[in-house]
Amino acid sequence: MTTRTPTITVLMIAGMRDNACRQKIAAAIESIAGVKDVNVNLYRARATIIHEPPCVESELMQTIEECGYAAEPLVNGRMNGLTDW
């Protein structure tokens, strides 16, 4: 039996204004197959997601964008282009 090691993805999210935004994003991410846990932090403008295949980072970002927000991976503690923080 193969044991899967979960992946932790941290995404910066632009455009969240209130708790309703946070809840909308969290619910959308939780509905993705392979997502084990999600924490969307309104004040830090980021989502931390623990997931396994078939879920991949690009699917997480697309889901957030379909909710009406911009998303970008946090790499080495830095974002690469979003400016609406």
N, CA and C atoms as a LAMMPS dump frame, in Angstrom:
ITEM: TIMESTEP
0
ITEM: NUMBER OF ATOMS
255
ITEM: BOX BOUNDS ff ff ff
-5.0000000000000000e+02 5.0000000000000000e+02
-5.0000000000000000e+02 5.0000000000000000e+02
-5.0000000000000000e+02 5.0000000000000000e+02
ITEM: ATOMS id mol type element x y z
1 1 1 N 0.831 -1.169 0
2 1 2 C 0 0 0
3 1 3 C 0.89 1.251 0
4 2 1 N 0.559 2.196 -0.879
5 2 2 C 1.321 3.427 -0.989
6 2 3 C 0.675 4.503 -0.122
7 3 1 N 1.488 5.171 0.67
8 3 2 C 1.003 6.271 1.49
9 3 3 C 1.291 7.583 0.78
10 4 1 N 0.268 8.382 0.617
11 4 2 C 0.436 9.678 -0.032
12 4 3 C 0.83 10.713 1.005
13 5 1 N 1.799 11.521 0.66
14 5 2 C 2.195 12.628 1.523
15 5 3 C 1.43 13.861 1.069
16 6 1 N 0.662 14.457 1.943
17 6 2 C -0.089 15.651 1.547
18 6 3 C 0.84 16.803 1.167
19 7 1 N 0.35 17.647 0.29
20 7 2 C 1.047 18.849 -0.127
21 7 3 C 0.411 20.04 0.581
22 8 1 N 1.232 20.991 1.007
23 8 2 C 0.728 22.23 1.586
24 8 3 C 0.987 23.341 0.583
25 9 1 N -0.074 23.999 0.161
26 9 2 C 0.02 25.105 -0.775
27 9 3 C -0.474 26.361 -0.086
28 10 1 N 0.296 27.441 -0.196
29 10 2 C -0.103 28.737 0.348
30 10 3 C -0.289 29.692 -0.825
31 11 1 N -1.483 30.257 -0.911
32 11 2 C -1.804 31.18 -1.998
33 11 3 C -2.163 32.543 -1.435
34 12 1 N -1.616 33.587 -2.021
35 12 2 C -2.026 34.954 -1.705
36 12 3 C -3.285 35.238 -2.516
37 13 1 N -4.224 35.942 -1.91
38 13 2 C -5.506 36.207 -2.563
39 13 3 C -5.769 37.708 -2.541
40 14 1 N -6.025 38.268 -3.702
41 14 2 C -6.334 39.692 -3.804
42 14 3 C -7.833 39.881 -3.988
43 15 1 N -8.375 40.878 -3.305
44 15 2 C -9.764 41.252 -3.519
45 15 3 C -10.724 40.868 -2.412
46 16 1 N -10.281 40.105 -1.426
47 16 2 C -11.174 39.759 -0.316
48 16 3 C -11.426 41.016 0.514
49 17 1 N -12.69 41.27 0.834
50 17 2 C -13.032 42.472 1.585
51 17 3 C -13.661 42.179 2.951
52 18 1 N -14.297 41.015 3.078
53 18 2 C -14.993 40.723 4.328
54 18 3 C -15.108 39.221 4.531
55 19 1 N -15.777 38.842 5.615
56 19 2 C -15.889 37.432 5.958
57 19 3 C -16.684 36.638 4.913
58 20 1 N -17.614 37.285 4.25
59 20 2 C -18.373 36.598 3.199
60 20 3 C -17.445 36.164 2.063
61 21 1 N -16.484 37.002 1.723
62 21 2 C -15.498 36.646 0.696
63 21 3 C -14.693 35.43 1.153
64 22 1 N -14.245 35.474 2.394
65 22 2 C -13.452 34.383 2.949
66 22 3 C -14.235 33.079 2.92
67 23 1 N -15.488 33.13 3.321
68 23 2 C -16.326 31.929 3.353
69 23 3 C -16.582 31.376 1.95
70 24 1 N -16.79 32.261 0.99
71 24 2 C -17.024 31.839 -0.403
72 24 3 C -15.825 31.072 -0.943
73 25 1 N -14.629 31.609 -0.703
74 25 2 C -13.409 30.955 -1.179
75 25 3 C -13.186 29.628 -0.469
76 26 1 N -13.35 29.611 0.849
77 26 2 C -13.147 28.375 1.616
78 26 3 C -14.092 27.276 1.141
79 27 1 N -15.36 27.608 0.939
80 27 2 C -16.334 26.605 0.495
81 27 3 C -15.982 26.066 -0.888
82 28 1 N -15.545 26.944 -1.781
83 28 2 C -15.178 26.509 -3.13
84 28 3 C -13.975 25.576 -3.093
85 29 1 N -12.968 25.914 -2.297
86 29 2 C -11.772 25.074 -2.204
87 29 3 C -12.095 23.736 -1.551
88 30 1 N -12.92 23.761 -0.504
89 30 2 C -13.284 22.521 0.191
90 30 3 C -14.005 21.53 -0.724
91 31 1 N -14.633 22.027 -1.787
92 31 2 C -15.381 21.149 -2.692
93 31 3 C -14.487 20.421 -3.697
94 32 1 N -13.208 20.748 -3.738
95 32 2 C -12.281 20.128 -4.694
96 32 3 C -11.84 18.762 -4.165
97 33 1 N -11.901 17.751 -5.025
98 33 2 C -11.447 16.404 -4.656
99 33 3 C -9.971 16.443 -4.288
100 34 1 N -9.642 15.847 -3.165
101 34 2 C -8.255 15.78 -2.726
102 34 3 C -7.904 16.798 -1.663
103 35 1 N -8.75 17.804 -1.456
104 35 2 C -8.489 18.808 -0.425
105 35 3 C -8.807 18.205 0.941
106 36 1 N -7.832 18.26 1.826
107 36 2 C -7.982 17.701 3.17
108 36 3 C -8.312 18.773 4.201
109 37 1 N -7.765 19.977 4.027
110 37 2 C -8.003 21.064 4.97
111 37 3 C -7.727 22.384 4.268
112 38 1 N -8.47 23.414 4.644
113 38 2 C -8.255 24.75 4.085
114 38 3 C -8.449 25.782 5.183
115 39 1 N -7.57 26.768 5.185
116 39 2 C -7.685 27.898 6.088
117 39 3 C -7.505 29.149 5.254
118 40 1 N -8.571 29.951 5.169
119 40 2 C -8.508 31.213 4.437
120 40 3 C -8.463 32.325 5.469
121 41 1 N -7.391 33.104 5.448
122 41 2 C -7.179 34.168 6.419
123 41 3 C -7.418 35.511 5.733
124 42 1 N -8.505 36.155 6.119
125 42 2 C -8.892 37.429 5.518
126 42 3 C -7.833 38.501 5.754
127 43 1 N -7.325 38.585 6.955
128 43 2 C -6.408 39.67 7.309
129 43 3 C -5.013 39.503 6.71
130 44 1 N -4.599 38.278 6.507
131 44 2 C -3.29 38.039 5.874
132 44 3 C -3.42 37.862 4.366
133 45 1 N -4.665 37.849 3.872
134 45 2 C -4.962 37.71 2.441
135 45 3 C -4.321 36.459 1.855
136 46 1 N -4.514 35.341 2.549
137 46 2 C -3.927 34.102 2.047
138 46 3 C -4.769 32.895 2.419
139 47 1 N -4.57 31.852 1.642
140 47 2 C -5.201 30.567 1.911
141 47 3 C -4.104 29.522 2.047
142 48 1 N -4.217 28.709 3.071
143 48 2 C -3.307 27.581 3.261
144 48 3 C -4.14 26.332 3.054
145 49 1 N -3.719 25.507 2.097
146 49 2 C -4.49 24.334 1.713
147 49 3 C -3.623 23.089 1.836
148 50 1 N -4.155 22.072 2.49
149 50 2 C -3.502 20.761 2.548
150 50 3 C -4.279 19.864 1.593
151 51 1 N -3.56 19.29 0.638
152 51 2 C -4.245 18.502 -0.393
153 51 3 C -3.375 17.35 -0.887
154 52 1 N -4.052 16.434 -1.544
155 52 2 C -3.42 15.27 -2.172
156 52 3 C -3.934 15.183 -3.605
157 53 1 N -3.26 14.405 -4.452
158 53 2 C -3.785 14.185 -5.799
159 53 3 C -5.211 13.638 -5.706
160 54 1 N -6.072 14.038 -6.584
161 54 2 C -5.81 14.665 -7.873
162 54 3 C -5.709 16.192 -7.821
163 55 1 N -5.847 16.793 -6.673
164 55 2 C -5.805 18.254 -6.543
165 55 3 C -4.386 18.78 -6.768
166 56 1 N -4.284 19.826 -7.6
167 56 2 C -2.986 20.462 -7.867
168 56 3 C -3.132 21.979 -7.692
169 57 1 N -2.007 22.654 -7.522
170 57 2 C -2.004 24.095 -7.271
171 57 3 C -2.776 24.882 -8.323
172 58 1 N -2.612 24.532 -9.576
173 58 2 C -3.289 25.285 -10.642
174 58 3 C -4.808 25.186 -10.516
175 59 1 N -5.314 24.049 -10.056
176 59 2 C -6.758 23.887 -9.849
177 59 3 C -7.233 24.772 -8.69
178 60 1 N -6.433 24.859 -7.639
179 60 2 C -6.773 25.724 -6.511
180 60 3 C -6.851 27.182 -6.962
181 61 1 N -5.857 27.615 -7.726
182 61 2 C -5.832 28.992 -8.206
183 61 3 C -7.01 29.277 -9.132
184 62 1 N -7.31 28.35 -10.015
185 62 2 C -8.433 28.533 -10.936
186 62 3 C -9.746 28.642 -10.174
187 63 1 N -9.911 27.836 -9.138
188 63 2 C -11.134 27.87 -8.335
189 63 3 C -11.302 29.229 -7.669
190 64 1 N -10.228 29.765 -7.12
191 64 2 C -10.283 31.088 -6.483
192 64 3 C -10.61 32.157 -7.518
193 65 1 N -9.999 32.061 -8.684
194 65 2 C -10.257 33.034 -9.746
195 65 3 C -11.699 32.948 -10.237
196 66 1 N -12.27 31.747 -10.264
197 66 2 C -13.672 31.584 -10.651
198 66 3 C -14.614 32.199 -9.618
199 67 1 N -14.145 32.35 -8.389
200 67 2 C -14.926 33.026 -7.345
201 67 3 C -14.847 34.549 -7.481
202 68 1 N -13.961 35.031 -8.348
203 68 2 C -13.854 36.466 -8.589
204 68 3 C -12.668 37.146 -7.929
205 69 1 N -11.671 36.366 -7.517
206 69 2 C -10.5 36.918 -6.829
207 69 3 C -9.232 36.502 -7.574
208 70 1 N -8.176 37.245 -7.385
209 70 2 C -6.885 36.894 -7.97
210 70 3 C -6.112 36.054 -6.958
211 71 1 N -5.345 35.088 -7.446
212 71 2 C -4.565 34.217 -6.565
213 71 3 C -3.179 34.002 -7.149
214 72 1 N -2.222 33.909 -6.254
215 72 2 C -0.843 33.674 -6.663
216 72 3 C -0.142 32.889 -5.571
217 73 1 N 0.712 31.94 -5.948
218 73 2 C 1.428 31.163 -4.931
219 73 3 C 2.384 32.038 -4.121
220 74 1 N 2.487 31.725 -2.858
221 74 2 C 3.473 32.36 -1.994
222 74 3 C 4.713 31.488 -2.061
223 75 1 N 5.81 32.038 -2.582
224 75 2 C 7.041 31.28 -2.764
225 75 3 C 8.132 31.918 -1.911
226 76 1 N 8.695 31.136 -1.026
227 76 2 C 9.741 31.637 -0.132
228 76 3 C 9.304 32.889 0.626
229 77 1 N 8.03 32.897 1.024
230 77 2 C 7.52 34.019 1.8
231 77 3 C 7.227 35.272 1.01
232 78 1 N 7.278 35.174 -0.327
233 78 2 C 7.05 36.353 -1.165
234 78 3 C 6.049 36.068 -2.26
235 79 1 N 5.316 37.095 -2.637
236 79 2 C 4.428 36.986 -3.781
237 79 3 C 5.145 37.542 -4.995
238 80 1 N 4.631 37.209 -6.18
239 80 2 C 5.349 37.591 -7.377
240 80 3 C 4.717 38.668 -8.236
241 81 1 N 3.505 39.119 -7.926
242 81 2 C 2.956 40.131 -8.82
243 81 3 C 1.676 40.796 -8.37
244 82 1 N 0.924 40.176 -7.488
245 82 2 C -0.328 40.778 -7.07
246 82 3 C -0.043 42.01 -6.219
247 83 1 N -0.871 43.03 -6.388
248 83 2 C -0.602 44.264 -5.669
249 83 3 C -1.775 44.741 -4.815
250 84 1 N -2.902 44.087 -4.86
251 84 2 C -4.087 44.525 -4.128
252 84 3 C -4.106 43.959 -2.71
253 85 1 N -3.132 44.311 -1.9
254 85 2 C -3.065 43.771 -0.54
255 85 3 C -3.467 44.811 0.412
